Amino acid sequence: MKIVWYILVGFFNLLMSSLKMLSKKKRELYNKRYKICQPCDYLDKSFCKICGCFVKAKTKVDKEECPKKYW
């Protein structure tokens, strides 16, 4: 159930981010995480090859972490 909640939070924060409705601190954290993912060998288009997540949403969940511990 926790995983489903994190998925919903991630997509909600992705929406809020695109509407510029997140705090500057949150936006900076989420952007930093996403930039770390960009050159990763495990990124396949928009999905992580390790956990299968949609990276743009996962990077926007405070309690989530990279499966390789990059962030």
N, C-alpha and C positions, 0 to 999 in steps of 0.2 A: 504494500500500500504506500510505503514511503516513496518508492520509485515513481509511482503514478503522480503523487503530490509534487515531487521535484520536477517532473515533466511539465505539469500544469504551471508551476511557478516560473519555470524557464520560459515558456511561451508567453506568459503574462508579462514578464519583465522584458522580453523581446519586443512585444507590442508597445509597452510603456516607453522603452528606449527609442523606438522609431517615432513615437509621438513627442519625444523630448520631455517626458514627464518623470524622469528619474533624477535623483540628486546628482550633482557634479561628481561627488565622491564615488557613487555607485557606477556611473558611466565610465569614469576613469578606470576603476577596477575591472569592469567587464571588458572594456576595450583592451586593457593590458593582457588579460587572459586570452582573448581572441587573437591578438597579435602573436602571442607565444605559439598558438596552434597553427598559424598560417604556414610556416616552413616545415612543420612536422611531417615526417615520413608516413605517419599513421593516419594522416588526414586524406580522405578520399572524397573529393568534391566538397561536400558539406558535412560529411559523416566521419566519425572516428572508427578506424578499422578494428580497434581493440574492444571498445564497449558498445559500438553501434549507435551512439548518440548523435543527435543533430547538434553540432558543435556550437552554433550561434545561440541556441537556447541553453545548453548545458553551462556555457561560460557565464551565464546570467543568473545562476543559482548560487547563492552565498555558501551553502553547505556542501556543494559538490566539489570534486577535485578531479584533476587529470589522472587517468589510470596509470600513467608513467610518472606521476608526481612532479610534472613540469610547472604546475601552479596549484 
